[in-house]
């Protein structure tokens, strides 16, 4: 869908095609692109935005409209008795999600094209405006204010909801016990609260799902309550703090606007920064929620055609249709695709290579960046949330990595996703290879107030588990104090 979406963009807005590809393994996906085509897309979208800043608003609005429509459609997969659907209805539903999701990608991934190499369209222009309108002593503060979202993300909405549950928790001494035991006691002794807690778990089961889950269960949200208890967080104070912060940001924005005397286009760009920070990750949230819904449909397909969830997910659309019609499909090919595949555009077609064909294609066409990392003692990136921290490096890219994360460690990732938020909570600082102002790491670091440096590019190549580092997120500098030496 990701690759197909890029091929749809020329028809949506007349832009040159950006050539995107994926290299897939059982638990990870590498997202690939050709720099020349990305640069062409960057120049085209930058020109459209230069001519009319509200063009970015149109992209964001289309992403939201389609995302909400997609979520409303796929929600039936968890509400309906899918066993009563005919095979034709099952495939129609599956294909409909495919079409919605392709369109969500097509609109959603346009915003990242505005960034190319060291150029960050919105951030760069926002800084120029602030530097021309404010004293030097105020620009950093103003930049931080104008790049804060002015509405709650789904993640922050969930955070406030569970803080309310923690505030009302009937017996906080219970939180020293095992999550399963806590739930059992709540069900037998505090059923009203237990029901309310289960409603929260059902509403936000998708919050860390991303593309393939697993969905968050009630015990995972109990772990959040245990985390609050361990940190001795006062829920009333924390909720007041979150609400006061939002009010303060809105007041400070108004004060800054009154001082700057902006022209119409300048004001539109400044306001667009907060809108992008709020809505860019919204696309991934819409997809995460629909992928969670889709799992129920995929399991029903698997039940009917005797395939595992992984096998269903590894099928092409035409293979799902054939299987539901009772036709014979090549299960060995599907299993091979689950192990390794490369998907790339070839003129108007999307090619899917597996097995040796994929390996040969990857070796010939996918160029890994050659980075010399020996003796590097300092890395530089883009400050995303200010602060300083010292800690031990933990490389966290997927949920399976989270078990090695300890309180106060420095989380290092290629690019964070909602699926590793439980590890992010424990982090003294966050460092990522990818991203800028509007990436997931930047947004979640501002929500949790964790020092964060993004766009380091080679952090995951230089830093390894056990390294001791010092993070200066005020200036975007990471110093390696001591490299880990295996015993």
SELOKE-88418 format. One record per residue (C-alpha): residue number from 1; x, y, z. Coordinates in steps of 0.25 Angstrom, whole numbers. Layout:
BEGIN
NODE   num       X       Y       Z
NODE   NUM       X       Y       Z
...
***
This chain:
BEGIN
NODE   num       X       Y       Z
NODE     1       0       0       0
NODE     2      11       9       3
NODE     3      18       7     -10
NODE     4       5       8     -18
NODE     5       1      21     -11
NODE     6      13      28     -16
NODE     7       8      24     -30
NODE     8      -5      30     -27
NODE     9       0      44     -24
NODE    10       2      49     -38
NODE    11     -13      47     -41
NODE    12     -17      54     -28
NODE    13      -9      67     -29
NODE    14      -1      66     -42
NODE    15      13      64     -35
NODE    16      24      56     -41
NODE    17      25      42     -35
NODE    18      33      39     -23
NODE    19      39      25     -24
NODE    20      37      18     -11
NODE    21      40       3      -8
NODE    22      40      -6       4
NODE    23      49     -17       8
NODE    24      41     -26      18
NODE    25      45     -36      28
NODE    26      37     -44      38
NODE    27      37     -33      49
NODE    28      43     -21      42
NODE    29      41     -13      29
NODE    30      51      -4      23
NODE    31      45       8      16
NODE    32      53      12       3
NODE    33      53      23      -7
NODE    34      62      29     -18
NODE    35      67      42     -14
NODE    36      66      48     -28
NODE    37      51      46     -28
NODE    38      49      50     -14
NODE    39      56      63     -17
NODE    40      47      65     -29
NODE    41      35      63     -20
NODE    42      41      73     -10
NODE    43      43      84     -20
NODE    44      29      82     -26
NODE    45      22      83     -12
NODE    46      31      94      -7
NODE    47      27     102     -20
NODE    48      12      99     -17
NODE    49      13     103      -3
NODE    50      21     116      -6
NODE    51      10     120     -15
NODE    52      -1     117      -5
NODE    53       2     112       9
NODE    54     -12     107      10
NODE    55      -9      96       1
NODE    56      -2      89      12
NODE    57     -15      91      20
NODE    58     -22      84       9
NODE    59     -13      72      10
NODE    60     -15      71      25
NODE    61     -30      72      23
NODE    62     -31      61      13
NODE    63     -23      52      22
NODE    64     -32      55      33
NODE    65     -45      53      25
NODE    66     -40      40      19
NODE    67     -35      35      32
NODE    68     -48      37      39
NODE    69     -56      31      28
NODE    70     -47      19      28
NODE    71     -48      17      43
NODE    72     -63      18      43
NODE    73     -63       8      32
NODE    74     -54      -2      38
NODE    75     -60      -1      52
NODE    76     -71     -11      47
NODE    77     -60     -22      47
NODE    78     -60     -22      63
NODE    79     -75     -20      64
NODE    80     -81     -29      54
NODE    81     -82     -44      55
NODE    82     -72     -46      43
NODE    83     -76     -61      42
NODE    84     -89     -57      36
NODE    85     -82     -50      25
NODE    86     -82     -57      11
NODE    87     -68     -59       5
NODE    88     -72     -48      -5
NODE    89     -75     -38       6
NODE    90     -62     -42      13
NODE    91     -54     -39       1
NODE    92     -61     -26      -2
NODE    93     -59     -21      12
NODE    94     -44     -25      11
NODE    95     -42     -18      -2
NODE    96     -49      -6       3
NODE    97     -39      -4      14
NODE    98     -28      -6       4
NODE    99     -33       5      -4
NODE   100     -36      15       8
NODE   101     -22      12      14
NODE   102     -15      14       0
NODE   103     -22      28       0
NODE   104     -18      31      14
NODE   105      -3      28      11
NODE   106      -4      36      -2
NODE   107      -9      48       5
NODE   108      -1      46      18
NODE   109      13      44      13
NODE   110      12      57       5
NODE   111      16      65      17
NODE   112      29      58      19
NODE   113      33      62       5
NODE   114      34      76       9
NODE   115      47      72      17
NODE   116      59      68       8
NODE   117      73      65      14
NODE   118      76      77      23
NODE   119      64      85      18
NODE   120      52      86      27
NODE   121      41      94      20
NODE   122      32      99      31
NODE   123      43      99      42
NODE   124      52     107      33
NODE   125      42     117      29
NODE   126      37     118      43
NODE   127      50     122      49
NODE   128      52     132      38
NODE   129      39     139      42
NODE   130      42     139      57
NODE   131      57     144      55
NODE   132      51     156      47
NODE   133      40     159      57
NODE   134      46     156      71
NODE   135      59     159      79
NODE   136      69     148      79
NODE   137      66     145      93
NODE   138      51     141      90
NODE   139      53     133      77
NODE   140      56     120      83
NODE   141      44     121      93
NODE   142      35     126      82
NODE   143      39     114      73
NODE   144      36     104      84
NODE   145      22     111      87
NODE   146      18     111      72
NODE   147      22      96      70
NODE   148      13      91      81
NODE   149       0      85      77
NODE   150     -12      93      82
NODE   151     -21      81      83
NODE   152     -19      67      89
NODE   153     -14      56      81
NODE   154     -20      42      83
NODE   155      -8      38      92
NODE   156     -10      50     101
NODE   157     -25      48     101
NODE   158     -22      33     106
NODE   159     -12      39     116
NODE   160     -22      48     122
NODE   161     -32      37     123
NODE   162     -24      27     130
NODE   163     -19      38     139
NODE   164     -33      40     143
NODE   165     -34      25     146
NODE   166     -22      25     154
NODE   167     -28      37     162
NODE   168     -40      29     165
NODE   169     -33      16     167
NODE   170     -40       9     179
NODE   171     -28       4     187
NODE   172     -14       8     182
NODE   173      -7      -2     191
NODE   174     -12     -13     181
NODE   175      -3      -7     170
NODE   176       9     -14     177
NODE   177       3     -27     172
NODE   178       3     -35     158
NODE   179      -6     -28     147
NODE   180     -15     -41     146
NODE   181     -17     -41     161
NODE   182     -20     -27     161
NODE   183     -31     -29     151
NODE   184     -37     -41     158
NODE   185     -38     -33     171
NODE   186     -44     -21     164
NODE   187     -54     -30     157
NODE   188     -59     -36     170
NODE   189     -58     -25     180
NODE   190     -59     -12     171
NODE   191     -68     -16     159
NODE   192     -72      -2     156
NODE   193     -57       3     154
NODE   194     -54     -10     147
NODE   195     -64      -8     137
NODE   196     -59       6     135
NODE   197     -45       1     134
NODE   198     -49      -9     123
NODE   199     -56       1     115
NODE   200     -43      10     115
NODE   201     -35      -3     111
NODE   202     -45      -6      99
NODE   203     -46       9      94
NODE   204     -31      10      94
NODE   205     -26      -4      90
NODE   206     -21       1      77
NODE   207     -12      12      83
NODE   208       1       5      82
NODE   209      -3      -5      70
NODE   210       3       2      58
NODE   211       3      -8      47
NODE   212       2     -22      53
NODE   213       0     -21      68
NODE   214      -1     -27      78
NODE   215     -13     -19      83
NODE   216     -12     -13      97
NODE   217     -19     -22     107
NODE   218     -25     -18     121
NODE   219     -12     -23     128
NODE   220      -4     -13     119
NODE   221     -12      -2     124
NODE   222     -10      -7     138
NODE   223       5      -6     136
NODE   224       3       9     133
NODE   225      -4      10     147
NODE   226       8       3     153
NODE   227      17      12     146
NODE   228      10      24     152
NODE   229      10      18     166
NODE   230      25      15     165
NODE   231      28      29     160
NODE   232      19      34     172
NODE   233      12      43     162
NODE   234       0      51     167
NODE   235     -11      49     157
NODE   236     -19      62     161
NODE   237      -6      70     160
NODE   238      -2      64     147
NODE   239     -16      66     141
NODE   240     -16      81     145
NODE   241      -2      82     140
NODE   242      -6      77     126
NODE   243     -18      86     126
NODE   244     -10      98     131
NODE   245       1      96     120
NODE   246      -9      96     109
NODE   247     -16     109     114
NODE   248      -2     115     116
NODE   249       2     111     102
NODE   250     -10     117      96
NODE   251      -8     130     104
NODE   252       6     131     100
NODE   253       3     129      86
NODE   254      -7     141      86
NODE   255       3     150      93
NODE   256      14     146      83
NODE   257       4     149      71
NODE   258       1     163      77
NODE   259      16     166      78
NODE   260      20     162      64
NODE   261      11     169      55
NODE   262      11     158      44
NODE   263       6     159      30
NODE   264      -6     150      26
NODE   265       3     139      19
NODE   266      13     140      31
NODE   267       2     138      41
NODE   268      -3     126      33
NODE   269      10     119      32
NODE   270      12     121      47
NODE   271      -1     115      50
NODE   272       1     104      40
NODE   273      13      99      49
NODE   274       4      95      60
NODE   275      -6      89      51
NODE   276       5      80      45
NODE   277      10      76      58
NODE   278      -4      72      62
NODE   279      -9      65      49
NODE   280       4      59      43
NODE   281       4      47      53
NODE   282     -11      47      53
NODE   283     -10      39      39
NODE   284      -2      28      46
NODE   285     -12      28      57
NODE   286     -24      26      48
NODE   287     -16      15      41
NODE   288     -12       8      54
NODE   289     -27       8      58
NODE   290     -32       2      45
NODE   291     -20      -8      45
NODE   292     -25     -12      59
NODE   293     -40     -14      53
NODE   294     -34     -21      41
NODE   295     -28     -32      50
NODE   296     -42     -37      53
NODE   297     -45     -38      38
NODE   298     -32     -45      35
NODE   299     -34     -55      46
NODE   300     -48     -58      40
NODE   301     -41     -60      26
NODE   302     -31     -69      33
NODE   303     -42     -77      39
NODE   304     -49     -79      26
NODE   305     -37     -82      17
NODE   306     -28     -89      28
NODE   307     -17     -79      29
NODE   308     -10     -73      40
NODE   309     -11     -58      43
NODE   310       3     -56      38
NODE   311       0     -63      25
NODE   312     -13     -55      22
NODE   313      -5     -42      24
NODE   314       6     -48      14
NODE   315      -5     -50       3
NODE   316      -6     -41      -9
NODE   317     -20     -36     -10
NODE   318     -23     -45     -22
NODE   319     -18     -57     -14
NODE   320     -28     -54      -3
NODE   321     -40     -53     -13
NODE   322     -35     -66     -19
NODE   323     -34     -73      -6
NODE   324     -48     -68      -1
NODE   325     -54     -74     -15
NODE   326     -48     -88     -11
NODE   327     -37     -87     -22
NODE   328     -23     -93     -19
NODE   329     -12     -83     -16
NODE   330       2     -85     -14
NODE   331       5     -85       1
NODE   332      20     -87      -1
NODE   333      20     -74      -8
NODE   334      12     -67       3
NODE   335      22     -73      14
NODE   336      34     -68       6
NODE   337      28     -54       5
NODE   338      26     -54      20
NODE   339      41     -57      22
NODE   340      46     -47      12
NODE   341      41     -38       1
NODE   342      44     -25      -7
NODE   343      33     -17     -13
NODE   344      36      -6     -23
NODE   345      30       2     -34
NODE   346      33      -2     -48
NODE   347      27       9     -57
NODE   348      12       7     -55
NODE   349      12      -6     -48
NODE   350      16     -10     -34
NODE   351      26     -22     -34
NODE   352      27     -32     -22
NODE   353      39     -40     -21
NODE   354      42     -51     -12
NODE   355      52     -62      -9
NODE   356      65     -61     -17
NODE   357      59     -52     -27
NODE   358      57     -42     -15
NODE   359      71     -44     -10
NODE   360      77     -42     -24
NODE   361      69     -29     -26
NODE   362      73     -24     -12
NODE   363      88     -27     -15
NODE   364      88     -20     -28
NODE   365      78      -8     -26
NODE   366      78      -5     -11
NODE   367      90       3      -6
NODE   368      93       4       8
NODE   369      99      17      13
NODE   370     114      15      16
NODE   371     117      22      29
NODE   372     130      22      36
NODE   373     128      22      51
NODE   374     141      18      57
NODE   375     146      28      68
NODE   376     134      37      67
NODE   377     132      43      81
NODE   378     121      53      78
NODE   379     108      53      69
NODE   380      99      65      65
NODE   381      85      65      62
NODE   382      73      74      63
NODE   383      67      78      77
NODE   384      53      74      78
NODE   385      50      76      93
NODE   386      60      83     102
NODE   387      68      77     114
NODE   388      80      70     117
NODE   389      82      56     122
NODE   390      92      45     124
NODE   391      90      30     123
NODE   392      92      16     117
NODE   393      88      14     103
NODE   394      77       4      99
NODE   395      74       2      85
NODE   396      59       1      84
NODE   397      52      -1      70
NODE   398      41     -11      73
NODE   399      32     -16      84
NODE   400      41     -28      86
NODE   401      53     -19      89
NODE   402      46     -12     101
NODE   403      49     -23     111
NODE   404      63     -18     112
NODE   405      59      -3     115
NODE   406      62       1     129
NODE   407      57      14     136
NODE   408      67      25     133
NODE   409      73      19     120
NODE   410      75      27     108
NODE   411      66      21      97
NODE   412      72      21      83
NODE   413      64      17      71
NODE   414      64      19      56
NODE   415      50      25      57
NODE   416      40      23      69
NODE   417      26      18      67
NODE   418      14      18      77
NODE   419      17       3      79
NODE   420      29       6      88
NODE   421      23      17      96
NODE   422      24       8     109
NODE   423      39       9     107
NODE   424      39      23     104
NODE   425      33      26     117
NODE   426      45      21     124
NODE   427      55      29     116
NODE   428      64      40     122
NODE   429      66      44     107
NODE   430      62      40      93
NODE   431      71      40      81
NODE   432      67      36      67
NODE   433      73      35      53
NODE   434      61      41      46
NODE   435      51      52      47
NODE   436      50      66      50
NODE   437      40      75      57
NODE   438      28      67      53
NODE   439      33      53      55
NODE   440      27      44      66
NODE   441      39      45      75
NODE   442      38      60      75
NODE   443      24      60      78
NODE   444      24      50      89
NODE   445      36      56      95
NODE   446      29      69      97
NODE   447      17      62     102
NODE   448      25      54     113
NODE   449      35      65     115
NODE   450      47      56     111
NODE   451      60      63     105
NODE   452      60      58      90
NODE   453      70      60      79
NODE   454      65      55      65
NODE   455      71      55      51
NODE   456      84      49      56
NODE   457      85      40      44
NODE   458      96      31      49
NODE   459      92      29      64
NODE   460      88      14      62
NODE   461     101      12      55
NODE   462     110      18      65
NODE   463     103      15      78
NODE   464     101       2      84
NODE   465      94      -4      96
NODE   466     102      -1     108
NODE   467     109      12     103
NODE   468     109      23     113
NODE   469     105      36     107
NODE   470     102      50     111
NODE   471      90      57     103
NODE   472      90      72     102
NODE   473      76      74      95
NODE   474      77      89      96
NODE   475      87      89      85
NODE   476      85      75      79
NODE   477      99      69      83
NODE   478     101      55      88
NODE   479     115      52      95
NODE   480     120      38      96
NODE   481     126      37     110
NODE   482     129      22     110
NODE   483     127      11     100
NODE   484     122      -2     105
NODE   485     132     -13     105
NODE   486     128     -27     105
NODE   487     133     -35     117
***
